[in-house]
Amino acid sequence: MTERVASASGAPSPVLLALLCVFLVVGLIQVIRPQLLWRLNRRLQRGWVKDPDATEPTRKAYAMQRATGVVFLAVVVWMLFRHI
């Protein structure tokens, strides 16, 4: 048995659909331009890290982030298709 998250009318939840779309966009950014996510995170590091600019990931780390992003996108797309 599979249970679906539904609204009171029995239709799929629009909040879950919107959240999955946000996840899809973040996953695409993670695969296409992981440097953008690092730049956003760098701002959050101020006050915690002595030199946030010195913490930029290596090429291998960006490649790993892209690989993780592909897996993340696959899960999000699977969830979108199950939701719709």
WODAGI-V32113 format. One record per backbone hydrogen bond with DSSP energy under -1.0 kcal/mol. NH is the residue of the N-H (numbers start at 1). CO is the residue of the C=O. If there is no record, write none. Layout:
# WODAGI-V32113
NH,CO
NH,CO
This chain:
# WODAGI-V32113
7,11
10,7
13,5
17,13
18,14
19,15
20,16
21,17
22,18
23,19
24,20
25,21
26,22
27,23
28,24
29,25
30,26
31,27
32,28
33,29
36,33
38,34
39,35
40,36
41,37
42,38
43,39
45,41
48,45
49,45
54,51
55,52
62,58
63,59
64,60
65,61
66,62
67,63
68,64
69,65
70,66
71,67
72,68
73,69
74,70
75,71
76,72
77,73
78,74
79,75
80,76
81,77
82,78
83,79
84,80
